[in-house]
Amino acid sequence: MALVLQNRGHNVCHPMSWLRSERARNNLIAYLFISPWLLGFFVFTLWPFLQSIYLSFTRYNIVSPAKWVGFANYKMLLTKDELFYKSALVTIKYACISVPCAIAIGVGLAMLLNANVKGIAVFRTIFYLPSIVPTVATSALFIWILNPNIGLVNRALMLAGVKGPAWLNTAPWAFYSFVFMSLWGVGGSMVIYLAGLKDIPLHLYEAATLDGASPFNKMRHVTLPMMTPVIFFNLIMGIIGAFQTFTEAFVMTPGGGPQDSTYFYSLYLYNRAWKYLDMGYASAMAWVLFLVIVVLTAIVFRSQKKWVHYGG
Amino acid sequence: MTSNSGPKLSRQAKVGIYLALVLLSIPAILPLLWMVSTSLKTNEQIFAGGDLTVTSLFPKPLHAQNYPDAINNMPFLLYLRNTLLLCMFGIIGTVCSSAIVAYAFAKIKFDGKSLLFGLMIATMALPGQVTMIPIFGLFRALGWYGTYLPLIVPAFTGSAYFIFLLTQFFKTLPDEMAEACRVDGASEWRIFTQIVIPLSKPALATCALFKFIGTWNDFLGPLIYVNDPAKYTLAYGLQQFVSHYGGYYSQLMAASTIFTLPIIILFFFGQKTFIQGIATTGGK
């Protein structure tokens, strides 16, 4: 160690102090560079994060100071609040249906779009476009095309001789309207799958061909395993996103829809906080949401050993 | 894009793929065409209903009056100005600060780097619902409620998503040039502004583009912090339009069309920037 340091020429006398000052200088400069983020982290993430734990144990209406109530909010939430369970169930059901469907459709579309045929760029654009339409505009558009009598969807169904449901105005269908709407925007994740497909080395397919694999077997044993890291990424992001569904619910069914069937958790949380100024209760709801997301994400992370293939 | 365009296909397979693509395109694109078509119809044409035919997609005569009507009713131009103002400050704030922070994460060795970087990634998974109430309380205590400050100031502390994106990009830039400059006594700030920034224009453009779209679409922010109708943004204004004039489908669709159009135009001009940005975040 000493020998090495002595070889550094002019620092022979105080090798360690030279190192230390160089390191200190780097640290100082680096922390100056990251200071905007550090500041934001403390002010807009860490402090509010801790503060919201505290608030979840208080009665707080923003205007007057928070009053400590112990576990009262959580007790009420878990034992007396039907709407809490209802909205949690709506949201869980939504995540359980829309996320896997979005993955299946997204991967399927990406595989089609990866085909070596002319004009594929046009189709790629067509499937991608819906995903960049702003959520408020998509919501307005879906209110219109799901109009029971003169909307596009029911008029199209009429062509096939089917009398369409009243969509947003009737219980199970209002919920499925949201699922369909989310699937319409599947283009965003489709692009990620497409990039994943392009990254699969060609030699894997060549080897499979030499082994006499059929196209189906190639998909089953080459394409899908190689896609699992990207699917894993989208699964995590999809779950986190689905649990926070708010804007479309607020625009399309601000009152929670028929029989509260589209009363999404975040919509209820928003109403608790801003409509009833019940901020302590809403903080408790936010913490329950956070813990559910953490647990689900942890489960998905632990499951990856079983199905996610990191080899390519 | 050239790496792997899939295996060679037989003629039958190609026909099958085309057929599937065309069929699946219909539900993808028809709602958008319907939006534009509705925006050019009169109320009589809209409420006539009836069988869906190809001609019902192309209104005759075109009723363009919905556009000026919607623009005046919203009022669109005021909301546009507000939205663009927020976009401008948001982009300047978030791109500058994210780039500065990302430079340190990508190019400087310092104590606690991997811990802080991990922490930053973790914040991306934190649902906004958890922090939104204390932050609201903070801004209210500062007297910022009802101003744009709560929507602008946080942008200047960088965004974890863009810091991550830019860090990954800066890492791909060769270190030799920076090392040479350090030997010549250039400061990190000079290396950052004169070497790294000029080489990173595509990545910075991706961030600016995404921030623009994020701000353009943002609904919850204005919903919580804006209380004066003169300060509404387009997204918020359109939601208000839905809740007050939801039945005026022609004007609603005209408003939705002009609200969506800038995003679609941006997409067509910046297609590469778009796709690469999305692919980088997803893939690595």
Interface residues (C-beta under 8 A of the other chain):
Chain A: R23 N26 N27 I29 A30 Y31 F33 I34 P36 W37 L38 L39 G40 F41 V43 F44 T45 W47 P48 F49 Q51 S52 L55 I62 L109 L112 L113 N114 A115 N116 V117 F123 T125 I126 F127 Y128 L129 P130 I132 V133 P134 T135 V136 A137 S139 A140 L141 F142 I143 W144 I145 N147 N149 I150 L152 R155 A156 M158 L159 W184 G187 G188 S189 V191 I192 L194 A195 G196 L197 K198 D199 I200 P201 L202 Y205 T209 P215 K218 V230 F233 N234 I236 I240 F243 Q244 F246 T247 F250 V251 P254 S266 L269 A273 W274 M279 A282 S283 M285 A286 W287 L289 F290 I293 T297
Chain B: M1 S3 N4 S5 G6 P7 K8 L9 A13 K14 I17 Y18 A20 L21 L24 S25 P27 A28 I29 L30 P31 L32 W34 M35 T38 I46 F47 A48 G49 G50 D51 L52 S97 S98 I100 V101 Y103 A104 F105 I108 K109 F110 D111 K113 L116 L119 M120 T123 A125 L126 P127 G128 Q129 V130 T131 M132 I133 P134 I135 F136 G137 L138 R140 P154 F156 T157 G158 A160 I163 E188 F192 I213 W216 N217 F219 L220 L223 I224 A235 L238 Q239 F241 V242 S243 G246 Y249 L252 M253 A255 S256 F259 T260 I263 I264 F267 Q271 I275 I278 A279 T281 G282 G283
